[in-house]
Amino acid sequence: MSAIDLTDRIVRYGDLVPCRTAFIDAHTPGSDRKENFSIIGGGVSESADQHVHIADTPGFNIGAAGQPPKCRNSLHAHRTAEVFFVLSGRWRFFWGATGADGEVVLEEGDLINIPTGIFRGFENIGTDYGMIMAVLGGDDSGGGVVWAPQVIEDARDHGLVLGDNGALYDTKKGAVLPEGVSPMPQLNPDEMTQFPKVTAASFVPRFVARYWDMMAMADGAPAQVIAADGMLVDRPGFRVELLRGGSIPEDSYVTARHEVLMVMRGHWRVEWDGGVASLGPGDVCAIPPEQAVSLAPAMSGEASLFRVTGTDDVAGPTFDFHELPAVLAQGRG
């Protein structure tokens, strides 16, 4: 493969286009101020208004969620991996059928790998607008989101109905479900019992990586954060590494697979045949296979970035506390 110009494969944090109607809880008080960003691939957005910066997916999707203080993302489950790292702010992640089974607080740079088959939500508990960056497994991210029953009920009470075609209809704007489209069925109590209860004591050591632990591991070589032999052992269809200054001894390499650079802190210089760019916090760069690149911090001081690389692993459920609930396997949601 000949070298290509990576300029069009960079999405700047300052250029991100938000969508405030991406999901079923867009009108629900407490969740109605959140913003969703689709950076690479459409993710799991339910809105036709969602802007997608780079449509081609490398086997996974990259997105982000921005929320003001005390704004939360409602309880939902995924069929494929959902990985977040905190770019800014302080966030509480919680899980369980009612969100009360367990919780963990993440600070800037911390990463969480949320397994399939568990309802999860998150809330900005900081004092300023915060942003979390996301990696979703699969080219189509598993076909959408499965919402907890109370989320669907609350949304309907505030004018939003999710059709069984996966599209949202805003009854406040006079929208009605098209002929042949029914409301998305809610999970019944028996189906809800299939989802396991997971304590924080069993969840946090297995699925949360702290920033300074990752930085310590990245001394001299990239820290393997999510991998078959990583800090968080998993094979979700991609590998996640943390790089800091000195993590790449030669500062240059040739990509073997699709990889995405997601800057956490500092500024990084990326060079390729005929081009150079500087990446700052929140910037994302998608690099195709067989591309020769040079990568290094652009200045002294703290610098870190997450590198996501595609793998041959199936982009589906890889680890569950019990078997994947049948309601997910059957395609509900």
Secondary structure, DSSP 8 states (H G I E B T S, - for coil): -----GGGGEE-GGG---BS-SSTTTTSTTTTT-EEEEEES-TT---TT--EEE---SSEEEEEEEE-TT-EEEEEEESS-EEEEEEES-EEEEESTTS-SEEEEE-TT-EEEE-TTS-EEEEE-SSS-EEEEEEEESSSGGG-EEE-HHHHHHHHHTTEEEBTTS-EEEGGGT----TT--B-----HHHHTTS----HHHHHHHHEE-HHHHHHHTSSS-EEEEETTSSEE--SSEEEEEEETTSSTTSEEE-SS-EEEEEEES-EEEEETTEEEEE-TT-EEEE-TT-EEEEEESSSS--EEEEEEE-SS-SS----SSS--HHHHTT--
